[in-house]
Amino acid sequence: MYIGFLVCHHVEERYRPIVEDYASMIDKMFDDHTFDLVVYDAVGGELPARPDECDAYLISGSAASVYEPETWIRDLESFVSRVVEDAVPIVGICFGHQVLATALGGVVEYSERGWGGGVHSMRVAQRRRWMDPPLDEVALIMAHQDQVVALPDGATVLGSSAHCKNFLVEFTPTAIGIQGHPEFPVAFAALFYEDRREQIGESVDRALASLDTPTDARVVADWIYNVMAV
């Protein structure tokens, strides 16, 4: 299976002793699964020529906001809408989740709830067959200020947290978005938070303290793989 990884941000140099890049985080996240990862530099304007160029797609997180007037974001939305129209499996993580929403007619905004950082728990509201192994509650590392505030027509919320109503969304049966970061190592998240202490304030301390909480990242990785492997 060929998974096209649409990279929407590059890891800064100072983080590279922890993680080489986003592709290495994805490889580590899926270390129990076999596939070929085809990397596309979406933030640099590189996208597949056709939706069927790969068997499935995964959209990364980003420091950008989907509502920024950037050509590469509009081009990505256009490609994502074609992928969904052709029913090629696609999963979006954080920014990728939000791109799926806006590409299909939803709305993303800077959240009035403020910054979402640290480990948050999501309650599963509806189950799907790809949620194997099944969980009623999922804990994941978070790092976002924007949220999906209005879903496109036909989308279904599968899971919500106290901070993020549209945490896990089925946009179509083959297009899934999740706000959390199953790919983030704890050390990477900790440095990411510290770098934003001046911008975010005292909530950084709560986020850092929460990183001792076990997460369900490995289970969520299985779920994502199951969506893409249909």
C-alpha positions in Angstrom: 0.0 0.0 0.0 1.2 3.5 -0.9 0.3 6.2 1.6 0.7 9.8 0.3 1.9 12.0 3.2 0.9 15.6 2.6 3.4 17.6 4.7 2.1 21.0 5.7 5.0 22.1 8.0 8.6 21.3 8.5 10.3 20.6 11.8 12.6 23.4 12.9 16.3 22.7 13.3 16.3 22.9 17.1 13.8 20.1 17.3 15.7 17.7 15.2 17.7 16.0 18.0 14.3 14.7 19.1 12.6 14.2 15.7 14.1 14.4 12.2 10.9 15.5 10.5 7.2 14.8 10.3 7.7 11.8 8.1 9.9 10.2 10.7 7.2 10.8 13.3 4.7 9.0 11.0 7.0 6.1 10.4 7.4 5.7 14.2 3.7 6.0 14.8 3.0 3.2 12.3 5.9 1.0 13.3 3.6 -2.0 13.6 2.3 -1.7 10.0 3.8 -2.3 6.6 3.3 0.3 3.8 5.3 2.7 1.6 5.2 6.3 2.6 5.3 8.7 -0.3 6.1 12.2 1.0 4.7 15.4 -0.7 5.9 18.8 0.4 2.4 20.4 0.3 3.6 23.6 2.1 6.2 23.9 -0.7 3.5 23.5 -3.4 4.1 19.8 -4.1 1.0 17.7 -4.5 0.1 14.5 -6.3 -0.9 14.9 -9.9 -4.0 12.8 -9.4 -5.9 11.4 -6.4 -5.2 7.8 -7.5 -1.4 8.4 -7.4 -1.5 6.7 -4.0 -3.8 4.3 -2.3 -4.6 6.6 0.6 -3.5 10.0 2.0 -2.5 11.5 5.4 -2.4 15.2 6.0 0.0 16.5 8.6 -0.4 19.3 11.2 1.0 22.8 10.6 1.9 26.0 12.3 -0.3 27.7 9.7 -4.1 28.4 9.9 -6.3 27.1 7.2 -8.0 30.6 6.8 -4.7 32.3 5.9 -4.6 33.6 2.3 -1.9 31.2 1.2 -1.9 29.7 -2.3 -0.5 26.4 -1.1 -3.5 26.0 1.4 -6.0 26.7 -1.4 -4.3 24.3 -3.7 -4.3 21.7 -0.9 -8.0 22.2 -0.3 -8.7 21.7 -4.0 -6.7 18.5 -4.1 -8.3 17.2 -0.9 -11.8 17.8 -2.3 -10.8 15.7 -5.4 -9.5 12.9 -3.2 -12.8 12.9 -1.2 -14.9 13.0 -4.4 -13.0 10.0 -5.7 -13.5 8.1 -2.4 -9.7 7.6 -1.9 -9.2 7.1 1.8 -7.8 10.2 3.5 -7.1 11.2 7.2 -6.2 14.6 8.5 -4.4 15.3 11.8 -4.9 18.7 13.5 -4.4 21.2 10.6 -5.1 18.3 8.3 -8.4 17.7 10.0 -9.2 21.4 9.6 -8.2 21.3 5.9 -10.7 18.5 5.3 -13.4 20.6 7.0 -12.8 23.7 4.9 -12.2 21.8 1.7 -15.7 20.3 2.0 -17.5 23.5 3.1 -17.0 23.6 6.8 -15.7 26.5 8.9 -12.5 26.8 11.0 -11.8 29.7 13.4 -9.4 30.8 16.1 -11.1 29.2 19.1 -12.8 31.3 21.8 -11.9 28.4 24.1 -8.2 29.4 23.8 -5.2 27.2 23.3 -5.5 23.5 23.5 -2.3 21.9 24.8 -1.3 18.9 26.9 -3.1 15.6 27.1 -6.9 15.8 26.5 -9.5 13.0 26.7 -12.1 12.5 24.0 -15.3 10.5 24.6 -16.4 8.3 21.7 -19.9 9.2 20.6 -20.3 6.9 17.7 -18.4 3.8 16.7 -17.1 2.7 13.3 -15.7 -0.6 12.2 -12.2 0.9 11.8 -12.2 1.7 15.5 -10.4 -1.5 16.3 -9.4 -2.1 19.1 -12.4 -0.2 20.4 -12.2 2.4 23.2 -14.9 4.5 24.9 -12.4 7.3 25.8 -9.2 8.3 24.0 -6.4 10.4 25.4 -4.1 12.3 23.0 -1.5 15.1 23.0 -3.0 18.3 21.7 -1.5 21.5 20.2 -3.9 23.9 18.5 -5.6 27.3 18.7 -8.0 26.9 15.8 -11.0 24.6 15.8 -13.6 23.3 13.3 -16.6 25.3 14.4 -19.1 24.3 11.6 -19.1 21.0 9.9 -19.7 20.5 6.2 -23.0 18.9 5.1 -23.1 15.1 5.8 -20.3 15.1 8.4 -20.7 13.2 11.7 -19.0 13.9 15.0 -17.6 10.6 16.3 -15.9 12.0 19.4 -15.7 15.2 21.5 -13.7 16.5 24.4 -14.5 19.2 26.9 -12.3 21.6 24.9 -13.0 20.5 21.4 -16.5 19.5 20.3 -15.4 18.4 16.8 -12.5 16.3 17.9 -13.0 13.2 15.7 -15.1 13.7 12.6 -16.3 11.4 9.8 -16.6 13.8 6.8 -17.4 10.8 4.6 -16.9 7.1 5.3 -13.4 7.4 3.7 -12.4 10.9 5.0 -11.7 11.2 8.7 -10.3 14.1 10.7 -8.8 14.1 14.2 -7.7 17.2 16.2 -5.2 15.4 18.4 -1.6 14.4 17.7 -1.0 10.6 17.9 2.3 11.2 16.2 3.9 13.6 18.7 6.6 12.2 21.1 6.3 13.6 24.6 9.7 15.2 24.4 8.8 17.0 21.2 5.5 18.2 22.7 7.3 19.5 25.8 9.7 21.6 23.8 6.9 22.8 21.5 5.0 24.1 24.6 8.1 25.7 26.2 8.8 27.6 23.0 5.3 29.1 23.2 5.4 30.0 26.9 5.5 33.8 26.3 2.7 33.6 23.7 0.4 31.2 25.6 1.1 32.0 29.3 0.6 30.0 32.4 -1.5 27.2 30.7 1.8 25.9 29.4 2.6 24.6 32.9 -0.7 22.7 33.0 0.0 21.3 29.5 3.5 20.2 30.5 2.3 18.5 33.7 -0.3 16.6 31.8 2.3 14.9 29.6 2.8 12.4 32.4 -0.6 11.1 31.5 -0.6 7.9 29.4 -2.1 8.4 25.9 -3.9 6.1 23.5 -1.7 7.2 20.6 -0.9 3.6 19.5 -4.6 2.7 19.4 -5.4 5.8 17.4 -2.6 5.0 15.0 -4.3 1.6 14.4 -7.6 3.4 13.7 -6.0 5.7 11.2 -4.2 2.8 9.5 -7.5 0.9 9.3 -9.2 3.8 7.6 -6.5 4.1 5.0 -6.3 0.3 4.4 -9.9 -0.2 3.4 
